[in-house]
């Protein structure tokens, strides 16, 4: 969690609702955020079984407008946005000149503009970075500071949302639409950060409280905090910026090469293309993998990973208890020679070697609705 001084902590538009619901609040990315309500494990399991509502209004939202918006954005990310159809959403990364990841983000082609969602801890940097590359174009970046973001996640999410916005039931994974939810104008994408089916709902902040209460009024929906969000995304094998990816990590090392389309691999034209394309062709020295401790003790971030001969081969970047798995899980980076399933490893926890192994990600099967 962040160490932002109390006087600098911001509040989301749902702060009063969190307190009313008895949330435990913690500072995160400069905001007072709900980490849990009834308990992380209970919230995690309810998300997997029914549906949970997460307040992620600390995230950065923006619109990039202009005839050349796609061309400009392709100079900053390695994804193929030219072939991103209207109404589609894609996951991508902003890269730097050395191929490192400035941030990961969601990009939706929403009619005549691109709708962007970036991480809370990076949003000021990201928007300044994007804005600095608009010179000479017809593009304008509009930061949407007066919008909130809610995530409705879980197998019951589609049925719940359809009660208030019938067209949502026809959406599939990684699509986005402007929808009225109980007469509240929203931009909705069928996406999320849990591995479950669900939606992320961008809503004008003045309507956020009413919308949240409306969704929480449904029998299947309960509030969930950052604690469950973290354990859910870890089981789903999804990266957390600042832990699993950063400016010193390339998409290839992070096992995110799939964001780089065939056309972009052929044409390049994005920051760090020389480094990234060379790594795709020649390989890397380390890779992000799943890691499974054999016992009950967790291997948390920054835990050293060694081979069975006692040689250091990597480090855990995210780790904890996986409620759906029923035991400790982790992911991190290991030398490419050991980046294969079932390779035996040791975690160095309190100067003791605890056995484990490399495993495939994700730990829990994704349940996205793709058709």
C-alpha positions as CSV (number, residue, x, y, z in Angstrom):
1,X,0.0,0.0,0.0
2,X,1.2,3.5,-0.7
3,X,2.8,5.8,2.0
4,X,1.0,9.0,1.0
5,X,0.8,11.4,3.9
6,X,-2.7,11.6,5.3
7,X,-3.2,15.2,4.3
8,X,-2.7,14.3,0.7
9,X,-5.1,11.4,0.6
10,X,-7.9,11.8,-1.9
11,X,-11.4,10.3,-1.6
12,X,-13.4,8.6,-4.3
13,X,-17.1,9.7,-4.8
14,X,-18.1,6.5,-3.0
15,X,-16.2,7.2,0.2
16,X,-19.3,7.9,2.3
17,X,-20.8,4.6,1.1
18,X,-17.7,2.7,2.0
19,X,-17.8,4.1,5.5
20,X,-21.6,3.4,5.8
21,X,-20.9,-0.3,4.8
22,X,-18.2,-0.6,7.4
23,X,-15.2,-0.9,5.1
24,X,-11.7,-0.9,6.4
25,X,-10.0,2.0,4.6
26,X,-6.4,2.1,3.6
27,X,-4.2,4.5,1.6
28,X,-3.5,3.2,-1.9
29,X,-2.1,5.2,-4.9
30,X,-3.0,8.4,-3.2
31,X,-6.6,7.5,-2.4
32,X,-8.4,6.2,0.7
33,X,-9.6,2.9,-0.6
34,X,-11.7,0.0,0.8
35,X,-9.5,-3.0,1.4
36,X,-12.3,-5.2,2.8
37,X,-15.8,-5.2,4.2
38,X,-16.7,-8.6,5.7
39,X,-13.3,-10.2,5.0
40,X,-11.0,-10.8,2.0
41,X,-11.6,-14.6,1.7
42,X,-15.4,-14.2,1.9
43,X,-15.4,-11.4,-0.7
44,X,-13.1,-13.4,-3.0
45,X,-15.3,-16.5,-2.8
46,X,-18.5,-14.5,-3.3
47,X,-17.0,-13.0,-6.5
48,X,-16.2,-16.4,-7.8
49,X,-19.7,-17.7,-6.9
50,X,-22.1,-14.7,-7.4
51,X,-21.1,-11.1,-8.1
52,X,-19.2,-8.4,-6.3
53,X,-19.0,-4.6,-6.8
54,X,-15.6,-2.9,-6.6
55,X,-15.0,0.8,-6.5
56,X,-12.1,1.5,-8.8
57,X,-12.7,5.2,-9.3
58,X,-9.0,5.9,-8.5
59,X,-8.1,4.7,-11.9
60,X,-7.4,7.2,-14.7
61,X,-9.9,7.7,-17.5
62,X,-9.4,9.8,-20.6
63,X,-10.7,10.3,-24.2
64,X,-8.3,10.8,-27.1
65,X,-10.1,12.6,-30.0
66,X,-9.0,13.4,-33.5
67,X,-8.8,12.0,-37.0
68,X,-5.3,10.8,-36.3
69,X,-6.0,9.4,-32.8
70,X,-5.3,5.8,-33.7
71,X,-2.1,6.7,-35.6
72,X,-0.8,8.8,-32.7
73,X,-1.6,6.1,-30.1
74,X,0.2,3.5,-32.2
75,X,3.4,5.5,-31.8
76,X,3.0,4.9,-28.0
77,X,1.8,1.3,-27.8
78,X,2.7,-1.9,-29.7
79,X,-0.9,-3.0,-30.2
80,X,-2.8,-3.0,-33.5
81,X,-5.3,-0.3,-33.1
82,X,-6.0,0.2,-36.8
83,X,-7.8,-3.1,-36.9
84,X,-9.6,-2.6,-33.6
85,X,-13.2,-2.4,-34.6
86,X,-15.6,0.2,-33.2
87,X,-17.1,-1.2,-30.0
88,X,-14.0,-3.3,-29.2
89,X,-11.6,-3.0,-26.3
90,X,-8.0,-4.2,-26.1
91,X,-5.4,-4.6,-23.4
92,X,-2.1,-2.8,-24.2
93,X,1.1,-1.3,-22.7
94,X,2.8,2.0,-23.0
95,X,6.5,1.4,-23.7
96,X,9.6,3.5,-23.3
97,X,12.7,3.7,-25.5
98,X,14.4,0.7,-23.9
99,X,11.2,-1.5,-24.3
100,X,10.2,-1.2,-20.6
101,X,6.5,-0.9,-19.6
102,X,5.5,2.6,-18.6
103,X,2.0,1.3,-17.7
104,X,-0.6,-1.2,-18.9
105,X,-3.9,0.1,-20.0
106,X,-7.3,-0.6,-21.6
107,X,-8.0,1.0,-25.0
108,X,-11.6,1.0,-26.4
109,X,-12.6,2.2,-29.8
110,X,-15.7,4.1,-29.0
111,X,-17.1,5.7,-32.1
112,X,-15.0,8.7,-33.1
113,X,-12.6,8.5,-30.2
114,X,-10.5,6.2,-28.1
115,X,-11.5,5.6,-24.4
116,X,-8.5,4.9,-22.2
117,X,-8.3,3.5,-18.7
118,X,-4.9,3.6,-16.9
119,X,-3.6,2.7,-13.5
120,X,-4.1,5.1,-10.6
121,X,-0.5,5.2,-9.5
122,X,0.6,6.2,-13.1
123,X,-2.3,8.3,-14.4
124,X,-0.7,11.7,-14.0
125,X,2.5,10.5,-15.7
126,X,0.6,8.6,-18.4
127,X,-1.6,11.5,-19.4
128,X,1.4,13.9,-19.5
129,X,3.3,11.3,-21.6
130,X,0.5,10.9,-24.1
131,X,-0.2,14.6,-24.2
132,X,3.4,15.4,-24.9
133,X,3.2,13.3,-28.1
134,X,0.2,15.1,-29.6
135,X,2.1,18.0,-31.1
136,X,1.6,18.4,-34.8
137,X,-1.6,16.2,-34.8
138,X,-5.2,17.1,-34.7
139,X,-5.7,15.2,-31.4
140,X,-6.9,16.3,-28.1
141,X,-6.6,14.3,-24.8
142,X,-9.5,14.9,-22.4
143,X,-8.8,13.6,-18.9
144,X,-12.2,12.6,-17.4
145,X,-11.6,13.6,-13.8
146,X,-15.4,13.9,-13.1
147,X,-16.1,10.2,-13.8
148,X,-16.1,7.2,-11.5
149,X,-15.4,3.6,-12.3
150,X,-17.2,0.6,-10.9
151,X,-16.4,-3.0,-11.5
152,X,-19.2,-5.6,-11.3
153,X,-17.5,-9.0,-11.4
154,X,-18.6,-12.6,-11.1
155,X,-20.8,-15.2,-12.8
156,X,-24.0,-13.4,-11.9
157,X,-22.8,-10.0,-13.1
158,X,-24.4,-10.3,-16.6
159,X,-27.9,-11.2,-15.2
160,X,-27.8,-8.4,-12.7
161,X,-26.7,-5.7,-15.1
162,X,-29.3,-6.8,-17.7
163,X,-32.1,-6.0,-15.3
164,X,-31.1,-2.3,-15.6
165,X,-29.6,-2.3,-19.1
166,X,-31.0,-5.0,-21.3
167,X,-28.5,-4.5,-24.2
168,X,-25.6,-5.5,-21.9
169,X,-26.6,-9.1,-22.1
170,X,-25.5,-9.2,-25.8
171,X,-22.0,-7.8,-25.1
172,X,-19.1,-10.2,-25.1
173,X,-15.6,-10.1,-23.6
174,X,-13.6,-7.0,-24.5
175,X,-16.4,-5.0,-26.1
176,X,-17.6,-1.6,-24.9
177,X,-20.8,0.4,-25.4
178,X,-22.5,3.6,-24.2
179,X,-25.5,2.3,-22.2
180,X,-28.1,3.8,-20.0
181,X,-28.2,1.9,-16.7
182,X,-31.5,2.9,-14.9
183,X,-31.4,6.2,-17.0
184,X,-27.7,6.9,-16.0
185,X,-25.5,7.4,-19.1
186,X,-22.5,5.1,-18.7
187,X,-19.7,3.7,-20.8
188,X,-19.6,-0.1,-20.2
189,X,-16.9,-2.6,-21.1
190,X,-17.3,-6.3,-20.6
191,X,-14.0,-6.8,-18.9
192,X,-12.4,-6.8,-15.5
193,X,-9.5,-7.8,-13.3
194,X,-10.7,-11.0,-11.6
195,X,-10.7,-13.7,-14.3
196,X,-14.5,-13.8,-14.0
197,X,-17.1,-12.5,-16.4
198,X,-18.1,-9.0,-15.5
199,X,-18.2,-5.3,-16.5
200,X,-16.3,-2.1,-15.8
201,X,-18.7,0.8,-15.7
202,X,-17.6,4.4,-16.3
203,X,-20.2,6.7,-14.8
204,X,-20.5,10.4,-14.1
205,X,-19.4,10.9,-10.5
206,X,-22.6,12.7,-9.5
207,X,-24.4,9.4,-10.3
208,X,-21.9,7.0,-8.9
209,X,-23.5,6.6,-5.4
210,X,-26.9,6.0,-6.8
211,X,-25.6,3.4,-9.3
212,X,-23.6,1.6,-6.7
213,X,-26.6,1.4,-4.3
214,X,-28.8,0.2,-7.1
215,X,-26.4,-2.7,-8.0
216,X,-25.8,-3.5,-4.3
217,X,-29.5,-3.7,-3.8
218,X,-29.6,-6.9,-5.9
219,X,-29.5,-10.1,-4.0
220,X,-26.5,-11.5,-5.8
221,X,-24.2,-8.5,-5.3
222,X,-22.0,-7.7,-2.3
223,X,-19.3,-5.0,-2.0
224,X,-15.7,-6.1,-2.3
225,X,-12.4,-4.4,-1.6
226,X,-8.8,-4.2,-2.9
227,X,-7.8,-7.3,-0.9
228,X,-10.1,-9.6,-2.8
229,X,-9.3,-7.8,-6.0
230,X,-5.7,-8.6,-5.5
231,X,-6.2,-12.3,-4.6
232,X,-8.6,-12.7,-7.6
233,X,-6.2,-11.2,-10.1
234,X,-3.3,-13.2,-8.7
235,X,-5.2,-16.5,-9.2
236,X,-6.1,-15.2,-12.7
237,X,-2.4,-14.6,-13.5
238,X,-2.9,-10.9,-14.2
239,X,-0.1,-8.4,-13.7
240,X,-0.1,-5.6,-11.1
241,X,1.8,-2.5,-12.2
242,X,4.7,-1.8,-9.9
243,X,4.9,-5.4,-8.8
244,X,4.9,-7.7,-11.8
245,X,5.7,-5.1,-14.5
246,X,7.5,-1.7,-14.6
247,X,9.8,0.4,-16.7
248,X,12.6,-2.1,-16.4
249,X,10.4,-5.0,-17.6
250,X,9.6,-5.6,-21.3
251,X,6.4,-7.2,-22.6
252,X,8.4,-10.2,-23.7
253,X,9.9,-10.8,-20.3
254,X,6.4,-10.3,-18.8
255,X,4.8,-13.0,-21.0
256,X,2.8,-10.3,-22.7
257,X,4.1,-10.7,-26.2
258,X,0.6,-11.4,-27.4
259,X,-0.3,-7.7,-27.2
260,X,2.0,-7.1,-30.2
261,X,0.2,-8.0,-33.4
262,X,1.8,-9.5,-36.5
263,X,1.5,-6.2,-38.3
264,X,3.2,-4.3,-35.5
265,X,6.0,-6.9,-35.3
266,X,6.6,-6.3,-39.0
267,X,6.3,-2.5,-39.1
268,X,7.6,-1.5,-35.6
269,X,7.1,2.2,-35.0
270,X,6.6,2.1,-31.3
271,X,9.0,3.0,-28.4
272,X,11.5,0.3,-27.7
273,X,10.6,-1.7,-30.9
274,X,14.2,-2.6,-31.6
275,X,14.6,-4.1,-28.1
276,X,11.2,-5.8,-28.0
277,X,11.3,-7.3,-31.5
278,X,14.9,-8.6,-31.0
279,X,13.7,-10.3,-27.8
280,X,10.8,-11.9,-29.7
281,X,13.2,-13.2,-32.3
282,X,16.1,-14.2,-30.1
283,X,14.6,-14.8,-26.6
284,X,15.0,-13.3,-23.2
285,X,17.1,-14.1,-20.1
286,X,14.2,-14.2,-17.7
287,X,10.4,-14.7,-17.9
288,X,7.3,-14.2,-15.7
289,X,5.9,-17.5,-14.6
290,X,3.5,-19.0,-12.1
291,X,5.1,-20.2,-8.8
292,X,3.6,-22.7,-6.4
293,X,4.9,-23.3,-2.9
294,X,4.6,-26.9,-1.9
295,X,3.7,-26.2,1.7
296,X,1.3,-23.8,3.5
297,X,3.7,-20.9,3.9
298,X,3.2,-18.1,1.4
299,X,6.0,-16.7,-0.7
300,X,5.4,-12.9,-0.9
301,X,6.7,-10.2,-3.1
302,X,10.5,-9.9,-3.1
303,X,11.1,-13.5,-1.9
304,X,14.2,-14.8,-3.5
305,X,13.9,-17.9,-5.7
306,X,16.7,-20.5,-6.0
307,X,17.3,-23.7,-7.9
308,X,17.7,-26.9,-5.9
309,X,21.5,-26.4,-6.0
310,X,21.2,-23.1,-4.1
311,X,21.8,-20.8,-7.0
312,X,19.7,-17.6,-7.2
313,X,17.4,-17.7,-10.3
314,X,14.7,-15.1,-9.7
315,X,12.3,-13.3,-7.4
316,X,8.7,-13.4,-6.5
317,X,6.8,-10.3,-7.6
318,X,3.3,-11.2,-6.3
319,X,2.3,-13.8,-3.8
320,X,-0.2,-14.7,-1.2
321,X,-3.0,-17.1,-0.3
322,X,-5.3,-18.3,-3.2
323,X,-8.8,-18.9,-1.7
324,X,-10.0,-20.7,-4.7
325,X,-6.8,-22.8,-4.9
326,X,-6.8,-23.5,-1.1
327,X,-3.2,-22.7,-0.6
328,X,-0.3,-20.3,-1.3
329,X,0.3,-19.1,-4.9
330,X,2.8,-16.7,-6.4
331,X,4.2,-15.4,-9.7
332,X,7.5,-13.8,-10.5
333,X,10.5,-13.9,-12.8
334,X,13.0,-16.7,-13.1
335,X,15.9,-17.4,-15.5
336,X,14.7,-18.6,-18.9
337,X,16.4,-22.0,-18.3
338,X,14.0,-22.7,-15.3
339,X,10.9,-21.0,-16.9
340,X,9.1,-24.3,-17.6
341,X,6.3,-26.0,-15.7
342,X,7.2,-28.4,-12.9
343,X,10.8,-27.2,-12.6
344,X,11.6,-27.6,-8.9
345,X,12.6,-24.5,-7.0
346,X,13.2,-23.2,-3.5
347,X,11.7,-20.0,-1.9
348,X,14.0,-18.4,0.6
349,X,11.6,-17.4,3.4
350,X,13.2,-16.1,6.7
351,X,16.5,-17.6,5.5
352,X,15.0,-21.0,5.1
353,X,14.6,-22.8,1.8
354,X,10.9,-23.8,1.2
355,X,10.3,-26.2,-1.7
356,X,8.0,-25.3,-4.6
357,X,7.8,-25.5,-8.4
358,X,7.2,-23.5,-11.5
359,X,3.6,-23.8,-12.9
360,X,1.5,-22.6,-15.7
361,X,-0.6,-19.5,-15.4
362,X,-3.4,-18.9,-14.6
363,X,-4.1,-20.7,-11.3
364,X,-7.8,-20.5,-11.9
365,X,-9.4,-20.9,-15.3
366,X,-10.7,-17.6,-16.9
367,X,-14.4,-17.5,-17.3
368,X,-14.8,-14.7,-19.8
369,X,-17.8,-14.7,-22.2
370,X,-16.4,-14.6,-25.7
371,X,-19.5,-15.4,-27.7
